[in-house]
Structure formats: structure tokens, C-alpha cells
Amino acid sequence: MSIGDSPDKGSDKYMWAGLSTDTKPDKAFIGQKAIETDTGLIYEWSGSNWLNRTDGIEIDPYVKSIPTTSTFHHLGHEGKVFVHSDRHNGLANEGTLNFLIVIPAGDATRQVHMRFGFTSKAVTGTLDLDIVLYKDTTVSANGTLEPIVSTNDAIVKTSGVEVYIGPTITDIGTQKSWVMNVGEKKGASNLDQAVPEWVLAPNGESARNYLFQLTNNSGGVVDIVAGIFFYDTGAA
């Protein structure tokens, strides 16, 4: 459909779609919708001009080929959202708990969007736990493979991402992030903090390693519940 043409009412092309820099149809009818694909804004023709519909509308009845949400929610429905969670008890003072995340080799378009949350409890003493994320960690052994499950039980897809516990580290790599769990009353979590979404990627044609290292500085024993959440655009 060329710019300036009005789609037929009642058809799948009832809603006009284009960039915010494009000229919207000048032969529109009252009630016709227009969506700017680069901004997500939706407009409606009043009979004399295009009005911004900031209250939002349901576009599925008009454009069946465009998903209403293109990231986390949509990928969740596609079965591409995954979670690893586990409990690890009895981390001694000055002890470390290492999670190796292996992003499989692949093309440059593959991305793994990750968030994380660690809940910890001091069994003895107070609580002081460092959580550090590293990139390009080198290991001589991956450790024990941990379970990863899809959040969609209706669509079975498998992520190529692997999570291991207890790798043998030869070079810890480059530090990317540092978070602390500190609790005077023996419990703390970083789940309610503004943890950013990390976009992880393979290293060209080779797999790339990331590492979470948790260090107990509390002077006592700590229990930890780990949560690593991600969607894998290459899951199939």
C-alpha cells in the first residue's frame, strides 16, 4: 500500500502502518487507525486530523500479522523465556559459589537477555555477600550442569544456554557488575533492586563464558537461593 492510500474498512489492512517520518493517509475515513512502527504510537482519524490515542487500543482485530508485544511477553508466548533457580546451603565464611553461564557459538544475531536475583540468609552471624558478574571467564572444567526450564509449558523449546555450578577457573575474566547483599537481620535479597537487563552474546564462532561469583564475607555461614532469568532469541 502506497503512502496516502486509505485501506478498505473491514479488511486486515484497516489499520495503516508506517514510520513516524512517513505521511499518514490523506484519504482516511473517520475511525481509521494508524500505528507508527518505530514509536508504537497509535492515531485515529477524526474526520479532519489524526489524533494521538494515548489511552491505547487493541490492534489485533485490525492487523493480524503484527504482534502487539515484541520482546519479553511475546517471546514468553513463543517459549523462548527460561529460568534457572536452585538453593545452595551452607556457604562457609570466605567461601565462593560460582555459576558459569555458557552462551553457545552462533551468528551475531543471537542474543540472550538476562536478569538475575539472589536471595541469601545468614545461618550464623549477620550477612555480607558479594555478587560479581564477569565476562570471558576461562575454565579447565565447566563443573556440574544445572537445570534450565522454560516458563512456557505449552510450547517445548530448548535454549542453547548452559548454566554450571562449581567450574574450575583458570582466568576469571573481566568484571562487569558488582552487587552486595547486606542484612543486619540475617536475610537479604537483590530481587527488589534495579538490576539491569544484560544482553549476552556469543564470541563470534566460539562460545562465550560469563560467570557469577558469590563470596561470603559475613564471618558466618550463608544459605543462598539463586535465580537467573533470560530469554534466548536462538531457542528452538
N, C-alpha and C positions, 0 to 999 in steps of 0.2 A: 504494500500500500504506500503510495507516494505521499509526501508531506502536503497537507492541505486537503486531502480527500477525507470524506466522512465515512466511517464504516457503517454497514447496514445494521439497523436496530434488530436485536433478537439473535444475531449471529455470534459466533465465537470471537469475532473481531469488533464487537460492540465497544470495547474499550480500546482507545488509541494509546500506543506506547511509543515513546521516543526519548531522546536526551533532553535535558533542561535547556540546552542551547538550540534545539530544534523549534521550528514554528509550529504551534499546535493548529489543528484543522480550523479553517475559517468558514466551513460549511457545516458546522456542528448543529445538532438539534438539542433541545432542552433536555437535560438529564444525562447527556452523554458524558462518559468519564474519560480522563486522560491520566496516565501514570508516567512520571519521569523515571526512567530505569536507573539513572545514575544517582538520584537523590531519594527515591522511594516516595516522593510526594504525589498525592492524588488530587486531581482537579475535576470540577464539574461545570458544564456549560449552562449558564443561567438564562440564556437567550440573547445576552448582549456581551458577556465576557466570561472568562474562565475564573472560577472561584476555587481557592485552595481549601480542600476538605480536610482540615486539621483534626477533625474528630475521628477520621478513619472510616473505611468501609470494607466490606468483604468483596474481594476482587475475583474469587473463584468462579462465580456464575458468569463472569464476563470474559475472562481469559483463562482457559483451562490448561494452557501449556506452560504457564509461568508459576513456579512455586511461590507461596506467599512469604515463606521464610527460607533464606538461602544458606544459613550457617548452622549453628548448633541444633536448633529444633528440627530443621529439615533433615540434617544428617542423622539425627537420632531416629527419625522415622525410616531412614534408609538402612538402619542397622550399623552405622559407622561410628557409634559412640561406645566407648569401653571404659571399664574401671578395674583397677587392682586395689584390693583392700585386704588387710591382714593385721593380726595382733601379734606383737612381739614382746614377751615378758622378760623381766629380769636383766635389763641392760645395766651392767655394773658401772660404778664411778670411773670416769675417764675412758670408758668403753665406746666403741663406734659401731654403728649399724649402717651398712652400705647397700643402697639399691642401685643396681646397674640397669639402665634403660638403653636398649639396642634398637636403633632405627634402621630398618633394612635398607640395603642398597637399592637404588631405583633412580628414576629420572628426576629432573629438577622440579617437576610439578607436584611431587608427593610432599605433603606436609602433615605433621602431627601437631595438633593444637592441644596443649596440656595445661591443666591447673592441678594443684596439689593441696592436701590438707593433712596435717599430723596432729593427733591428739595424744597428750602424754600425761602420765600420773606418777608422782614420786611415791614409791613404796616406802622408802625411808628418807628422812631429810626433807628439804624443800625441793625446788625444781629449777634446773637451769640446763636447757637443751638447745644446742646449736644445730640448725638445719641449713646445709650449704649445697647449692646446685653447681655442678661442674660440667664442662663440655670437653669432648675429645679425650676422655679417660682411656688409658691403655691398661689392659689386663692380660695376665697369663692364663687365667681361668675365669669363666663367667660366673661360677657359683651355682646355686640351686634355682631352677626355673620356677617362677611364681605364677599362680593362675591369673588370667585376664578374662573378664566376661563382658559380653555385650549387654547394653542396657535395653536392647530390643529382643524380647523372647519370641517374637512372631517372625522375624526375618533373621536367618542364620548367615552371618558373615564373619570372617576371621581377619583380625588385624595382623599385620606383619611385625608389629612392635612386640618386643620381648622384655620382660622385667625379671631380673635375677636378684637374689639376696646372697650376700657374702662373697662377692668376687675377690679374686686375688689381684690387687692393684700394683702395677709397675710404675705408672705415671698418672697422677690424679687429674691432670689436665688444667683447663682454665676456669677459674671461678666466675660464675655468672650471677649468683644471688646468695644472700645470707639472711636467714630468718631465725629469730630466737623465740623459744617458748619458756617463759619465766613465770612461775606461780608460787606465791607465798603460802597458799593453802593447799598445796600438793597436786593441783591439777591445772592444765593449760592447753590451749588449742590455738592454731593459727587459721582455723577454718573461717573465723569471722573477720579476719584481716583482709586488706585489699591485695590479695595475691594476684599478680598479673597473669594473663594468659601467655604462655610461652609457645612460640612456633618453632618446633623442632624439625630438622630436615636431614636426609642422608648426606654423606660426604661424597658427592659425585657418584661414581660407580661403586664406591665402598660403603659399608655400613658405618654408622657413626654412633659413638657411645656417649651417653650422658650419665651422670652419677649424682644421686642424693646421698650425702654423708651426714649422719646424725651422730653427734657427740654429746655424751652425758658429762656435764661439768658440775653436777649438783652436790657431789660428795656422798650421795646415796644411790639407791637402786631405783631405776625408772622402768615403767611399762609404757609401751608405745602402740598406738593404732595408726596405721599408715593408710592414706588414701591418695591414689594417683588417678586422675580422671583425664581422658583425652578423646578427641575424635581423629580418626585416621582417614584422610581423603583417598588413600590407596587400598582400603579394606575391600575385600571381595568375597 
